[in-house]
Amino acid sequence: MLWLQSLNLDYAFWSTIFAIFILLLMSAFFSGSETALTAASRGKLQTQADKGSRSAARALSITEDNERLIGSVLLGNNLVNILATSLATALFTKLVGESSVALATLVMTLLVLIFAEVLPKTYAITNAERAAARVSAPIALLVSIFDPIVSAVRKLVRGILWLFGVRTSADEPILAVREEIAGAISLGHLEGVVQKEDRDRILGALDLSERTVEEIMLHRSSIEMINFNDEAKEILAQCMSSNHTRLPVYKDEPENIIGVIHAKDLARSMYDKISGPDASLKNLLSLDISSVIMKPYFVPDTTALDEQMRQFLKRRTHFALVVDEYGSLEGMITLEDILEEIVGEIADEFDPDSNESIKPDLDGVYELDGTMTIRDLNRAMDWNLPDEHANTLAGLVLHEAQMIPAVGQVFRFHGFRFEVAGRDANRITVIRVRQLLTEPFNDDLAS
């Protein structure tokens, strides 16, 4: 038989078998390396690199350009797979004759699938960081050797995609680090690995750079202020009865903020008046408020929350007044407001409503304050009401209704039913919200 006669070619036969074996090992190496380097956690590799691991540092370096890395590995993997298949076809041609192509394809498919794909990738994905560190040196050499070819292929691919209207950028990351972390945290929450409170804190910290002070500030209509022209007795009474330690001071009109008074500074000044040889309670009536007023700190409404927090820490202050592009007062913001975006509501003994939670009535309707922010509501209820066009619940209703609704009007949008339950002049004060089982038409339905 033909295959028995071919066994006389001992050197050629065994040389081909050995070459195919080596090529399969190389294919397994490329496949496992690709999986290890792409699946390895950059955070864990960075930790190992900080401890002095040169292999981990090298793995971090070559994974910075994933497209270049994957291109080089795929080039090497395809070269050895094609070469191994060609040698196997030539070998089976000598052994079995005309049916060699089909037999070689079947045998090599099984060998490549089991030993060059599934086995190495399974190992690599279960030991990603360790495997990535081990293969970093040869892969780094391979990337440097194949770099000219890979660069040419990348340009060719981008050119072909450009002809079909697909624009790609070599410098643009496929997925930003922030989106990677946010996606991983959200996925962990869905799988039950990450608690809702932990998810909210981490995502809240990530969102600080994406949000501005305008979104979380206390509107000027809700700011408690002191009139500089009031008598000292009235000012003292207002400060002592207030739940806040810092109060802005205006003169003549609320827009004209001349300073901020701190309860501790006021207490020191009051103590000076009632202590000493000429101490008397009547001295409090002659208290000069201007002597305890601090210079106001104004910030634009477009300032990012992370930048504002840095400014608070740098200036060693916790209070700022927010102005618009025309310099008009819009509201106020504190360091506590920013921290609450991360850790949630911070309550103290001076917050009378701090223990109240959002609870529905027997019909599943929530009666909410119109000034409640959409973000706080979403975090508390795990809803997904949009906050692109409005910061508060009342603002969302006004935006969707495109009108100032009357008390009793009902609107349905975004899968919820909104009923205006309270209104003060043109301001919506109370809204009754109920989640719909099925979302109706997106058009506003008023009654």
C-alpha positions, 0 to 999 in steps of 0.5 A: 500500500501507498502509506506503507511504502511512504514509511520508508521515508523515515527522515522526511516523515518524522521531520514533518510530524515533529514540525507539525507538533512544534507549530501546534505548540506555537499556536497554543502559545499564541492563543493562550498569550492573547487570552491572558494579556486581554483578560488580565486585570490591569489593576492587579498587574499594576499592583504586582508591578508596584511590588517590583515585578518586571514581568507584570510591568512589561505586560502592562506596557504591551497591553497599552496598545491592544490593537498592536498587540492583538494584531501581532499575536494573530499574525503569528498564530495564523502563520503557524496554523496555516503552515501546520495545515499545509505540512499536514496536507502534504503528509497525508497526500503521501500516506492516503493519496487523493482523500488527503485534503479532507482528512488533513482538514479534519485532523488538523481542525481537531488538533488545533481546536483542542490543543491550540485553542480550547486548552491554552485559552482555558488555562490562560483565562483561569490564571490570567495575571500569572500567565500574562506576566510569564508570556510578556517577554516573548510577546514583547519581542514578537510585537517589536518584530511584527510591528512594521507588518501590523502597522501596514495592515492597520492602515490598510484596514482603516482605509478599507473601512473608510471606503465603507463610511466607517471612521476609526481613530488610532488614538481613540480608546475603544472603551474609556477606563471610567466606562469600564469601571462603571460597567463592571460595577453595574454588572456586579450589582446585577449579579448580586456581587456588589451591594446597591449602596457600594454601587451608588458610592463608586458610581457617584465618585466616578460621576463627579467629573461629569456633573456641575454644581448647577445640578446639585446646588440649593436654589436661591429661593430656598436659601436662608439669608440674613438682612444686614440692615436688620437690628442686631437682636433680630440677626442674633435670633435668626442665627440662633434659631437656624439649623445652618452654621453658615448663612449668607448676608445681603444688603438692600436686596437678596442679589447683593451678597456682601458676606457669609456669617459663621455661627462659631464666629458669631458665638465668639463675638457674643462671648466677648460682649458678655465677658470682661469687666464691662460685661452686660447682656445689653452689649449684645444689642450693639454687636457689629455684624460686619466684624464677623462677616467673612468674604463671600466665595462665588463660583460659576454654575458650570464648575465640575463637582470634582474640581469644586471639591478640590477648590473647597479643600484647597481654600479650606472652606465648605461654602460657596455661592453659585452665580450664572454667566451674568453674575446673578445669584443662582444658589449655593453649594457646600462640601457636604452637598458634593460628599452626599453625591458619593455616600448618600444623604448625610443626616445630623441632629439638625435635619428634622426630616432626615429619618423620613424615607420614600414610601408609597401609599396603598396604591403604590403612589409616591408623594414627592417634593417637587424640588427633589432631584431626579438623581436622588430619586433614581438612587433611592428607588433604582429608577432610570428617569432621565436628568439630561434636561432637568435636575429636579422632579418638578423640572422634569414635569415642566420639560415634558409637559411644555407648560405650567400645569394646574393642580390635578393634571396628570402626565404619563411619560418614561413609564411613570404617571405624574400627578401635580398635587401642589403648586405655589404660584408658578412653582410645582411643590408636590408631585404624586408619582406611580410606576406604570406596569406598561409604558403608554404612548410617550405623548403627554396625557393631561386630565 
